[in-house]
């Protein structure tokens, strides 16, 4: 009798699970709004350690704190359709400042990224100070390590994954399997679902989705600027190496953020 009850329960559980699974709808097209937040105070303190003039640095930083909020905020969106994504930055939400620190490259959203996940290629319209480059190359391959930690972002249950890129940049990502596109903000991708949360903890910056709109996307929305000097990653690396050779210790930080 107990065996019959057990089999009946198992059968009902299986049918319930099957019905629930059939009702799950995986999103393949839509628009994601992201908010980028940079802890400006922490980032500037980190940058000042590279400078030699402590008195000037302390005075400039004190002035910045009096006239600027701790967090620099910017908006962006990711438009996606099946295996194509377009990351499009918007203007900063914080009013511009006359402070030198406000021009730090870490605060900028200088990349428009068009990714073809099927072919593993991307085009990035990248503004580096006064110059614009159109970088065509393979999508960065990231060795993600998936964890058992979850977080709800914009109404989606997201799983955490960790990685290190460019040898030293620690990355934390939260991806939603219900959005069946292996994309994400900026040039981060490669997980079994869409990245809705991204953090570079040691660099004091995050990108988190604030909304996901599940609607069809037309081809005209999947575009980025096409003007700029055509290069690949290796060529851009060589250009930056030459341009930054006299920048001293701060060159490494500028180089890192430009190549991210």
Secondary structure, 3 states (H helix, E strand, C coil): CHHHHHHHHHHHHHHHHHHHHHHCCCECEEEEEEEEEEEHHHHHHHHHCCCCCHHHHHHHHHHHHHHCCCEEEEEEEEEEECCEEEEEEEEECCCCCCCHHHHCHHHCCCEEEEEECCCCEEEEEEEECCEEEEEEEECCCCCCEEEEEEEEECCEEEEEEEEEECCCEEEEEEEECCECCCCCCCCCCCCCCEEEEEEEHHHCEEEEEEEEECCCCCHHHCCCCCCCEEECHHHHHHHHHHHCCCCCCHHHHHHHHHHC
